[in-house]
Structure formats: C-alpha cells, structure tokens
Amino acid sequence: MEQGSTNTNRTAPKQLATISVVIITAFITTFTGSALNLSIPAIGHEYHASATFIGWIVTGYILASAVLSVPFGRIADLTGRKRILVTGIFIFTLCSVASAFAWSIAALLCFRVLQGIGAAMIFSTNTAVLISAFPPDKRGKVLGYSIAATYIGLSAGPVAGGFLNHYFGWRSIFIVTAAVSFIVFFIAAKKLPAVKVSKNGQTLDILGITLYVAMITSIMYGLSSFSTAGYAKFLILIGIVLFILFVRHELKTNCPIVEVSLFAHNIGYSFSNLAALMNYGATFAVGYLLSIYLQVVMGFESQISGLILISQPIVMAVLSPYAGRLSDRVSPFKLASFGMALCSLGLFSFIFISENYPLILIIVNLAVVGVGFAFFSSPNTNAVMACVEKHDYGVASSILATMRSMGHSLSMAVVTFIVANQMGNVTLSEAEPEMLIRTMHTSFIVFTCVCAVGIFISLKRKQKPNTDTEK
C-alpha cells in the first residue's frame, strides 16, 4: 500500500505535482489521437495505403494499450506507480519522435504500437496516482479535472492537428507531441513524490499475465482483422478459451493480477466497467468517421474540419469538472446512466447524415454527445474506484483503462469491418461520397444500438459504491 503524509502543509505540494503530471499526461495521450484523426487522409495519400490498412494506425496504438494496461497496473502496485508512470512517459516521448520520422507505413505502424505500450504504462497509473493523493470526498472533483484535461486534449487535437497538418504536414503533430511529452517527463521524474510500496507477501503472477496478454491479443486482433483475415475467427475462439483458463487460474492463485471474484460479488464494480466498455465502444469512432465525412464528402480542409469537430470535446472539458463534483454528492450510477442516454440520442441523429445534412445539426449532435460523455465518464470512474481498496487502485484503474482501450478497439473494429465489406481496398480519397455515407449509416446504427443497451447495463447498478474504502 502506498503511504502518504498526513500533514496538510507537506502534502499540498505533492498534490500539486501529482495533479499537474496527471493532467498533462491525460491531455497529451488524447491530443495525439484526436489530432491524428484529421491526418488520416493525408497519411493514406502519402503512403498510398488503403482505407482498411490506414485504420490500423489508430487500431495498433489502441490494441497495444489495451493488452498491457492491466499487467502494468499490477506491476505498478507491487513495484511503485511513479516508476512505471515515468517509464511510460519516456517511451511515449521516444516513439513520438520516431513516428515523426517514419519512412514507411509499416514503420509508422510499428512506432504507434510501441507508443501504445508507453500509453498503457501511463493509463494504468495516472488515475491511481491521482486519487491516492486526495481524500475520498475529493475523489470525484479531482477525477473531473483529470477527465476535463482529457477532453481539452480532444478539443485542442482537431484544431491544432488540422492547423499543423494543413501548414506543416502530419509529421509535425508527432513533433509537438514529443515536445510536450518531454516536459511532463521532466516534471514527473523530478517533482512527482516517491512513495513506499508494501507488497504484503504479494508476488507477480507471471502465468496470469501471460494468459491475460495472450487472451486480449487474440480477441482484439481477431476482431480487428475479422473482415480481412480468414484466420481471425480462430483467434477469437482461442481468445475465448484463454479467457476461461485465465479466470480459472485467477480464482485459484493467491496473488491474482485481477481479483475476478470482485466482479461476481460487486454488481456496481462489474456493471460500471461493462458500461464503460460499451460507452467507449459506441462513441470512439465518431471523430474518425466525421473527420473523413467532412473532408471527403463535404470538401472541408483539415483545419476547418477540426474547428467543427471541437464542439464535442469542448463541451466535455467544460462540464466534466462539474459532473465530477456532482458525483461526490449524487449517485454516480444515475448520472452515468443519464449521460449514456444523451450519447445514444446524439448517435441516433447521425444515422440520418447525408451529403446535404445541415452543418449546424452536426455541431448540435456532437455537443449532445459531449454533454452525455461528460456526465458519464467522471461519475462512472468515481463509481469504479470507490468499489476497491486503496492498495488495488493500480489494477482497478488499469482495468478501467483496458475497458476504454478495448472499447476503442471494438469501435474501430466495427468501422474496419464495415469499411472492408462496403468499400473493399478503395482508398479514402478515391471513395464515392455515396459509398462513404452508406458506410457511416451502418456504423451509426450499430453504435446507437450498443449505446442504448449500455443505458440498461448502467441502470442495473443497484449496489451503492463504498466510499469508505480508503483507510
């Protein structure tokens, strides 16, 4: 268990350093993805890559972070969260530099996967580091600030990404990312407080980690490749078998990387994670699809498209701190369910998108999704972390990060599958508007259904989270 000082004067500087590092890492990891979305057509044009393959530039990063978040979370709980966080920032910075100088689409994909490994180390520790530095009654508030930073990254991404892509090329996005990442690496290495770790006889479950990595890799890669590789369905079956073996092993071992029994005995914890998976799975690909629609169908340049797409994350950034503070006083699951309902409404409206769809409706729909996501994310994270003991924060936050990454991966897998079936190997720049719109219609129908089901999952959380787990 990580120990902190109880002296307010001595703790305040540590809290300031902690929240600064968490906010910047939350910002930069999301900024990279949202900024890069607007460069997808440019990257595909430079490397002459198909729409199906270019999607892997996004999916590869997500897959790597999904596979490794939980193992790194467990390692961090046993060896120290600062060490894993600082190492993750360093890897993320190094791969940002390498991506800026990628000489081929294969090299760029490789660097993005390695960058995802660094992101997994960040995702698995930053939330745990943050809430460990603050008392339980402030948890929702500080989570709101962290999630607001995430959405500021999403907000700045389309605007800055569109500007950088238009005037300096897509590689400049990685250069800016590397510069900001280096700054936060320096702050984390020098200012983030070192903490003591008590293993209490706990050891690292190597077999559990091996089964987990193989399971997530098989399932996620199988889903992502389902439309392009004949062996993908076998990978999914292998992943299901590995899941069964993993659960059996974790129930028997004395030092599991995932407390599987918690999912069975704590409905609030289980359904909060499942709701996160469904929400992220339903909403992540919205920016990807609309960036293509605005540039290819509507004919907007990348910087104009960025200004349009900003309407969703800017609403998230403004409302997330309020939603976080509110979740300290109002039932988090009720707020999260309300947020999920708004997301469903926004996604439903996009089903009717066309070549003549009013631009104002696109902006309004994005804002509705933004409001919904703000009221879902902070309260849902608060609900998850309130269900576990302090010494399990690393694993709990990494499981939630894995739900997010798996949701992102599933979202892109759905798009990749639909694109492959309706567009084949046609490049984005060569696709007919009617073909793109038909693809978007199918995608948004699927995402609306997923989000609608998520509302009922979220409402099933009858168990009130325990807000006194921190001792």
N, C-alpha and C positions, 0 to 999 in steps of 0.2 A: 504494500500500500504506500502511495506517495504521501509524504508528510509535508505540511506547510506551516509557517509560523502563524501563531495566533495573535501576534502583536500587530495592531492595525497600521501603525506607522511604518513598520518594517515590511508589511505585506503589500501596502499600496503601490510602491514602485514595482514590485514583482507582478502585481495585477496589471499595471500599465504596460510593462514589457510584454506580458503574455498576450493581452488583448491586441496589442499592436502587431505582433507576429501572426496571430491567428487571422486578424482582419486582412492583412496584406496577402497571406497565402490563400485565403478564401477568394480574394479579389483576383489574383494573378492566374490561378488554376482555371477559373471560369472565363476570364478575359481571353485567354488563349483560344479556347474552344469557340466562343461566340464570334471573335474576330476572324477566325479561320473559316467559319461557315460562309462568309461573303467572298472568300477567295477560292472556293471550290471550283467554280467555272474556270478561273484563271489558271489554277493548278492543272486541271484536266486538259486545258488547251495547250499549256507549255509542254506537258509530258505526253500528249495525245492518248490520254487514258480514258477508258470507258466510264460511264456513269456508275456501273456496278463496282469497278475496281476503285474508283476515286472515293467511294463511300468508306473504304477500309482505312483511309487516312483518319477518319473520325472514329470508326469502329475499333481499330487496332489499339488506340490510346485507351478507349473505354474498357476494352477486354482486359488489357494488362492491369489496369487499376482495380477491376472487379475481381480478378483472380487472386491478387496478392494483398488486398486490404485487410482481410481477417488474419492471415498469418502474421503480417507486420503488426497488427494490433495486439496480438498475443505476445509477440516478441517484445514489443514496447512495454507491455505491462510487467514483463519479467526483467527487462534489462534497462529500462529508462526511456521515457517518452521523448525527452529532449534529444537524445542521441539519434533516435530513429527519425524524428522530425527534421533535424538539421541535415542529416544524410540525405533525406528525401529532397529537401530544397536544393542541395548541391547537385544531385543527379538531374533534377528538373532543369536547373540552370544550364548545366553542361549540354543536355540534349536539345535545349532551345537554341544554343549556339550552333550545334551540329545540324539541326534542321534548317537553319538559315542558309547553310552552305551545301545542302543536299544536291547531289549531281544527277540523281535519277529518282523516279517514283518509288522504286524498291528501297533505295537508301532513305528516303523521306519516311516511308512506312516503318522501317527499322528504327529510326530515331524516335518516331512517335510512340512506338511500343515501349522503348526504353524510357521515354518521358512519362509514359503511363505507370511504369514501375516507381519512378520518383513520386508521382502523384499519389500512388497507393500508400506510400510511406507518410505523405502529408495528410491524406484523408483519414488514415487510421489513428492519427494522433492529435490533430489540431483541436477537435471538439473535446476530447478527453482532457487535454492540457488546459483548455479554457475553463471548463466547468469545475475542474479540480481547484482552481484558484479563487472561486467565488462560492458563497454560501448558497444552500438550496433555494432560498426565497428570492435570489437574484438570477437563478438559472435561466428562466425564460427571457429576462431582459438582456443578458449578455449573449445568449443564443440569437436573439433578434438582431443585435448589432453584427454578429458574425454572418448571419444569413443575409442581412442587408448588404454587407460587403460583397457577398457572392453575387447579389443582383446588381450592385454597382459595376462589378466586373462584366456581367452580362449586358448592362446598359452601355458601358464605355466600349465594349467589344465591337458591336456593329458600327458605331460612329467612328472610333479610332481605326478599326480594321478596314472599314470602307475607305477612309481617307488615305491610310497607308498603302492599301492595295492599289488605289487609283493613281497616286502620285509616286510611290516608291517601289511598288511590286509586293507580292505576298510575302517575300522573304523578310521584309522589314518588320512584319508582325512578330516574327521569332526573335529578331534583334531587340525590339522593345521589351518583349517578354523576358529575355535573358538579362537585360539591364535591371529591371525591377526585381527579378528573382535574386540577382546578386546582392542587391541592397537588403532584402529581407533575410538572406543567408547570413550576412554580416551581423544584422541585429540579433537574429536567433542565436548565433554562435557566441556572441559577446554578452548579450543582455538577458536572454531567457534564463530564469533561475534553474540551477541544478537541483534535483530532488533525490531523496533517498528512496530506494526500492527494497521492499521486504518480500522475498519470494515465498516465505512461509512454507518451505518444503516443496514448492511447485517446480516442475520441470517442463521443458519444452516437449510437446507431443509431436515428435517427428513423423510418425506414421499418420497421425491425424492430419498434419499439414500436407503430407504427400497425397493422401486421399482427397483432401479438400481441393488442392490445386488441380489435380487431375480431373476431379468431378466438375468444377466450374469451367475449366478449359474445354472439356468435352462438350458440355451443354451449350456454352456460349458460342464456341467456334462452330459447333454443329448447327445452331440456329442461324448464325450469321452467314453460313455457307450453304444453307439448305437449298437455295434456288440455283446455286452454281456448281455444286459438287455432289456427285451421286453417293459418296460415302458419308455425307453429312448425317443422314438418318441413323446410321450405325453409331456415329459419335454420340448422338443424343441418347440412344439406347445404352451405350456404355456409360454415359454420364449418370443415367438413372440407376444403373447397377452400382456404380461407385457411390452414389448418394445413400443407397441402402446400407452399403458396407460402412460408410462414414458414420452414419447415425448409430449403427450397432457398436462400432468401435468407441465413439464418444460416450455412449451410455455406460460402457464397461471400464474405461480408463479413469484413473484417479486425478489426472491433470488434463482435462479436455481443453482444446482450443476454443470450443463453443459449448456452452452449457445448454445442451439440447433439451434437457428436462425443463428448463425455464420456458421454452416455447409451449410445452404441454400444460404447464401449471399456471402460466400467467397469460391470460387472454389479452390483456391490454398490451403486453410486450409483443406477442405474436402478431396480432392484427395491426398494430402500429407499423411494424416492419413490412407486413404484407401490403398495407395501404400505401406506404412509401414506394414500394416496388411498382405498384400499379399506377400511381400518380406520375412518377418519373417516366415510366414506360409509355404513358399516354401523351406526355407533353414535350419530351425532349426533342423529337424530330420536327416540331413545329417551325423552329427557326431555320433548320436545314431546308425544309420544303418551301417555306415562304421566301427565303433568300434566292432560291432557284426561280420561283414563280415571278418575283419582282424584277429579276434581271433578264431572264429568258423570255417570259411571256409578256410582261409589261414594258420591258425595254429600259428600265431604270439603270443608271450606273451604280456601281457598288456603294459609293458614299451616300447616294440618295436612298438606296435600299436600307442602309444602316440606320439612317435617320428615321425611317418608317418603322423598322423592327425595334427601335429603342422603346416604343410605347409600352411593351410588356415588361421588360426588366426594370424600367424606371419606376413603374407602379409598385413592383415587388420591393425595390430598395426603399421607397418611402414608407410603405405600410408594414414591412417585416418587423422593425423595432416595436411598433405599436402592438402588432399581433403577439409578439414575444412577451411583452409586459402584460398583456391581457391574459395570456395563458398561465401566468402566475396566480391569477385570481378566478378565472373562469375555466371550466372543464376543458382541457386541451382537445379531447376527442370530439367534442361538439364543435369547436372552432375549426378543427381539421376537416370534419365532415362537411361543414358549410363551405369551406374552401374548395373541397373536391367537387361539390355541386356546381360552383361557379366555373371551375375548369371545364366541366362537362358541357356547360352551356356555351362557352366560348368555342370549344372544339366542334360542337354541333353546328354552329353557324358557319364554320369553314367548309362544311360539306357542300355548300351551295356556291363555292367560289367558281368564277368563270373569267373569261377574257374581259368582260365588261363589269366585273364586280367593283362596286364603288370603293375607292381608296379609303374613304372615311370609315367604312364598315370594317375594313381590315384593321385599322388602327383601334377602333372600338372593341373588336373581338379580342385583339391582343391585350388590351387593357383589362378586359374582363378576366381573361386567363391569368393576367398578372395579379389582380386582386385575389383571385382564387388561390393561386400558388402562395401568396404571402400569408394568407390565413390558414393554409395547410402546413407549410414547411416548419416554421418556428414552433407552433403548438405540437406538431407531431414529433419533432425532435425532443422537445421538452418531455412529452409523454414517454418516449422510449428511454431516455436517460434517467427518468425518475423511477424506473422499474428495476434498476440494478444497483448493486453496492459500488462504492467508490473504487475499490480495487479492480472492478471489472469494467471501468469506464472505457479503457482502450479497446477491448473486444467489442463492447456494446456499440461504441461509435464507429468502429470499423465494419461491424455487421450492417449498421445503418448506411454507411458509405458504400458497402457492397450492394445493398438493395438499390441505392441510387445508381451505381455503375451498371448493375445488371438491368435496371430499368432503362438506362440509356442504351445499353447494348441491345436489349429486346426491341426498343423503339427503332433503332437503326436497322435491326434485322428485319423487322416488318417492312420498312421502307425498301431495303435492299431486295427483299423477296418480291415485293410488288413491282419495283422498277425492273427487275430481271424478267419477270413474267410479262410485263406490258411494254417494255422498251427494248429488251434484249441488250445488245452491246452498243447501242446507239449512244454517241457522246451527247452531253447536255446541250452543247452549242448547236448540234445538228437535229435535236428533237423538235418535232412539230408541237406548237402550243396545245393543240387538242390532245395529243398524247400525254403531255405533262399534266394537264388539268385532269384527265381521266385517272391518271396515277394518283394525283392528290385527292380526288374524290374518294377513291378506295381506301387510301391511307387514313383520312379523317373519319370515315365511317368506322374503321377498326378502332381507332384511338378513342372515339366518343363512346363506343361500347365498353371498352376497357375501363375508362374513367367512370362510367355510370355504375359498373359493377363495384368499382372501388368505393363508391359512396356507401353502399350497403356493408362492405367489409369494415369501413371506418365506423359506421354506426353500431356495429356489433360489439364494440369495445365497452362492455358493461362494467368491467373492473376498473375502479379508480386507481391511478398510479400512486405508488407510495412515495410521498415527498420527503420522507424522513430517512431515506436510505443512507444518507451521509452521516457518519458518526464522527 
